[in-house]
Amino acid sequence: MCGIFGYIGFQKATPLLVNGLRKLEYRGYDSAGICLLEPNKLKTIKAKGRVGELARKVDNEILPATIGISHTRWATHGEPSERNAHPHLDCQEKIAVVHNGIIENYQALKKLLEKEGHCFLSDTDTEVVSHLIEKFCLNNNFEEAVLKTLALLEGAWGLAILKAGENKIIAAKKGSPLILGIGNNEMFLASDASAILEHTKKVVYFNDGEMVVIDQKGFLTKMANGDIVKKEIQELKWDVGQIEKAGFKHFMLKEIFEQPQAIANTLRGRITDNEVKLSIDIDPASIKRIIMVACGTSFYSGLIGKHLFEKICRLPVEVEYASEFRYRDPIINNNDLAIAISQSGETADTLAALNEAKRKGAKTLGIINVVGSTISREVDSGIYLHAGPEIGVASTKAFTCQITALVLLALYLQQEKNAQIDKNIIKELKLIPEKIQQVLNQAELVKALANFIKNSSNALFLGRGFSYPVALEGALKLKEISYIHAEGYPAAEMKHGPIALVDENMPVVFIATNDQTYEKILSNMQEIKARNGKILAIVNPGDIRASQLANWTIETPKTIDLLSPIVNVIPLQLLAYYVADAKGIDVDKPRNLAKSVTVE
Ligand code: F6R
C-alpha cells in the first residue's frame, strides 16, 4: 500500500528511483513522483497514473542529482491526481516528504498549521508532515525538526524526507515497512526488499518508533527520545531471478506455476517420514485454544486451518477477520495461541489484531512469507513460507503454502502432545507438489473453459467441508482480477436464499471431488441443474456421477480430504487468471487494489 524508494550515492538517482518504483508498483499505482536534491533546491516531478507515466516525464529532463526519494501511491486521502501525488512539499519548497501509511490526526494538525499561515496544496494526510518539519526547522536542525514532528503524529508511517541543502535522507517507521539496503558508497531505502535486491543483499530492518539518518557512507538510527539504536546488518536470501517474470505474461501466472516448487520449499527440512521439525518456542501442552487472525485470502487459509487443527489435534479454533477482532473486546486467555497469517507480514489489520491478542496474554505465532516483515518480528514464534516473493496483487502461491504450513503446525502439535503423528498425512503431503503439477498441465483446458465465463456478470462458487473455503477463495480470485461479481457459498446454504439467483445465465463452479461430502454435493448439483444453472465441476479422475451433472469438468488428482484444498484451488486460480486475461485486464494490477494493505 504505497511504495517508497530512496537513493543516496554516486550514481544518477533518477533512473534508480524510477526502476525502484517499478518494483514497488504492486503496492499502489494511482500516481507516482520523485524528488531530487539539487544544489540548494529540490526538483519534484509527479504524474497521475502508473510509474510509466512518470518515466515518460522524467525522460525529457536532464537530471544529474545523486540523491532522491520517490513514491508510488495507493490513494487513501484525496483522489488519485497529480496534485495529491507524493512527494509533498512545505511552503518554501525546501522539504519533501514521501509517506506510506495514514496520519490519523492530520485534520487537527492541518487546522493548526493553517492558522499559523501554512498553505496546503493537496487533500492528503501526508502534507502536514512537510509543513510541520518546516515549522520546526525555524529553531532546530533538520534532524531535531523531524523528531519533533514525529512526536506529534498519530497513525502509521514509513517516511522518507529530503531537505534542500542537506546531503542526507531522513526516514522513519511506525506501522509501515521500511528497509535500508547497504551498497558500496551508496544506500537504498525501500518499502520492501524486492526493490533493493538487484543492488545489494545487505539490508537493515527498522522497528516501529525508529528514525534513521542516511548519507552516502552510513546511517544512524535513533529512537524518538534521541537515543541511538544499534542495528544489525542482515543478508537477503532471495535472488534477482525470483522477482522477474521469467517468460510468463504476468507475475500471477508465474506464481501459480511456481506452486509445486514453493510448497516443496515450505516443506523442506521440516518433515521426515515420521516426524515434523519446527523450531517453535511454545509449549504445545499449554495451548488450549487457537485463534487465527488474517485478512482476505490469508483469512480463507485460516478457515482451512480451523478444519485441520480440529481434525488433527482436536483443539478448538476460532478464525477471525483481523479487522473485526480487535474492535470487539475479545476474550483471550493465557492458554490461547494467536496465529497471524499474512503473506506480506505487513497487513495493518492483522498486525493490530495480533498485538491485541498479545496484549491480552495470548502466545503468538506468525505464518508469514516475507522474511523480516513487521509481523514476523512481533510474534513469539513463526513459520516462514519460503514461497519466494509474491508480486502479483492476487495471492496464489502464498495461499497454498499457508495451508501447507498450517498442516505442518497441526501435525507438530499432534506429535508434541501425543508422541505420535499421522504418517499417512505426511506421506500424502510429500506427493502434493507432483499433484499440483498434474493440474497445471491442464492449463490449456482451463484457458478454453474461461471463454464460457468471461462474458458473465455473476458467478457462484460452491463447496462443502474443506472445499467451502476453497469456494470462497475461487470467488475472491475471480472478482478481484476479472471484475465479475462472484460469491462463494457452502453448497447447502444455497437453498436458504441464494438459489433464487440461479438461471441459465449463472455459471456455478462446484468443488465436487470425492471426499466425505461427495454425496451431498451431488444433491446440491442436482438442485442447480434443475434450475438451468451452468455447472463447471472440479472432479477427481474417473468421476462419473458429478461429471454427468456438469456442463464442463476439470480433473484434480485425488488426495486425502484435508489436503484437497491445496490441489483443488489450482484450477480456480487458473480460471480467474485466464478469464481476466481474456478480458484484457492488467492481471497483476487490478483496479483499486494494492498488494500490501498497510492501512486499517
Ligand atoms: C487476495 C489478496 C488479499 C490478501 C490480503 C492479506 O488475492 O491478496 O486478500 O490476502 O490483503 O494480505 P497478507 O496475506 O499480506 O496479510
Residues whose N, C-alpha, C, O or C-beta is under 5 A from the ligand:
A	BS01	F6R	C295 G296 T297 S298 I341 S342 Q343 S344 G345 T347 V393 A394 S395 K595 V597
